């Protein structure tokens, strides 16, 4: 079957983005705007899908960023413990005890950062108030015996604005990298100092070294504390590219498959999902993967996630996500690359190179990671110009003006070719 994504579909996807922003504006995790937008998506999917449902869940809206204030507080208190024992010069036993406290605090900072950010775990969330969000699921049921599930997904919520990026994306990178660097440097140095203190072997230059690290750390921690502003001041990102562009392709799929159901393999159930609270740490995707874990594994589910479709000239299929060290399904990655080639879409694998891993270690994760971590086959498609996107990524400038019709059209063609290849295997 010839895959033809006409201007009608491109306009439909573009207008979905435009209308969502005009009607609901920024949609921070668990906000009333996110909820209203979810009901709008449910209504639209209901026009095309066999069945539409909404699954509610609770989470901490700023869960992904809880590590920042906690880690900053622990690091600064740890530094102060060190300064106290050198300025006051107490008895050596007290020095050891206080220095042990300093080490304990920096270990807490490390564990919080490692679990909350680098593993996207809800390590601190139990101590904070949870609010309600939702996932919206549209389903095309299998015409024959259901033997497989294919999920196409994106996230509906918009990001908290990255305050430092408004100054400069490079400035933000420097602050973040320095913050992680200071944490690791003080983590190693404090343990070494404690060990030397126990044996009274601390060299005279240590105090000066730590003092330099402390004075570098003070402004860095100060800037990091304003990484995201409190309250509604952070809820200003329209999220046209991140990730209404992805959701629009999910909507485009619903319209296309409704009109041309012969593209759906007879034993495959198609699920189209708009996740909530991706910007809170993939919470909606994690909740869905956990709730449907057995079913998805038994029916050999495959998840194709879309996040940030900026350009129609070049796409990346994410093979590895450096921040959470998540390796996606080789099978799904290859299928997506083959589908893109069949659809005439320029797509490449991304995430395997050393440079990509190094530069992407603090870039965050996609909803596909929630499934891959659970042992469910998944991969993500993005289309982003790194230089261009710095002007609007997680900023109030992520508006409809940045949307390229062809970016969604290329992703839609790739998804349809993915299904067509699946149908050919059944024939």
Secondary structure, DSSP 8 states (H G I E B T S, - for coil): ------HHHHHHHHHHHHHHHHHH----TT-HHHHHHHHHHHHHHHTTSSEEEEEEEEE-TTGGGHHHHHHHHHHHHHHHHHHHHHHS---HHHHHHHHHHHHHHHHHHHHHHHHHTSS---SSGGGS--EEEEEEEEEE--SS---EEEEEEEE-------HHHHH-HHHHHHHHHHHHHHHHHHHHHHHHHHHHHHTT---TTHHHHHHHHHHHHHHHHHHHTTSS-SGGGG-----IIIIIHHHHHHHHHHHHHHH-GGGS-TTEEEEEEEES-GGGTSHHHHHHHHHTHHHHHHTT-EEEEEEEE--SS-EEEE-EETTTTEE--HHHHHHHHHHHHHTT--EEEES-SHHHHHHTTTS---HHHHHHHTT-EEEEEEE--HHHHTTTTTSTT--GGG--HHHHHHHHHHHHHHHHHHHHHH-
